[in-house]
Amino acid sequence: MMMSLQDVLFSQGFGTRRICSGLIQQGHVTVGPDQQLCTDPGTVLETEDLVFTVQGSRWPFQRRAYLMLHKPAGFECSHKPGAHPSVYTLLPAPLRQRAGTAAAGVQAVGRLDQDTTGLLLLSDDGKFIHRLTSPRHHVPKVYEVGTKHPVDDRQLQRLLGGVVLDDDPRPVRAAACERTGDCQLRLTLTEGKYHQVKRMVAAVGNRVETLHRSSMGPVHLPADLPPGGWRWLTQDEVVALAGGAVS
Ligand code: URA
């Protein structure tokens, strides 16, 4: 797609068109792999594979943003958090301001509790978010659970067989469940009810002490992404998560 440099910056979340024009005219923007200074906001560019820098930071042009964050404990998945800072403060400002979507900026794909760590996906593609959070699609989510008491076979069987939670008479069951230590479980869920892991584990007479999400569908949290760190999803990851359909 052909776009003026000013519109490129605007679409990628660098502020109003006026702010973007100012950044360009003041010499804060370079274009291309060889970082050519460009001071004309009207310069027309092909956005496919476009890379640019703004005040020294390098950005790839992304029509839609798809990323993963290693959520640390102590952050809320809300734009207006209560007692803890928001996960969105862990992202650079342009990702929170991206234009052109109903709700500006990237949004979390479902929520993790404040004290839960691990894989959180974010995007500004509403269809993608809907697909991954819709109960119809049964996207498997894997949780590493630390429990207060040793996990016994009866608890494992009940988690797999189905437990009734207080808000729904239909039992919810783990798609997979294995003991990974005395007080450690690996639990796979295909739904995303409120506090589901904690409530399921409580329903079988144990208690969640630590909770970490290690994967969502085909995407795993990489070992080299530290807590608080984020990276773009690769094209293959996006396509695999979207079931082959990306807008
Ligand atoms: N289940 C929970 O109880 N908490 C989470 O954060 C995710 C799943």
Residues whose N, C-alpha, C, O or C-beta is under 5 A from the ligand:
A	BS01	URA	R111 L112 D113 T116 H195 Q196 V197 K198 R199
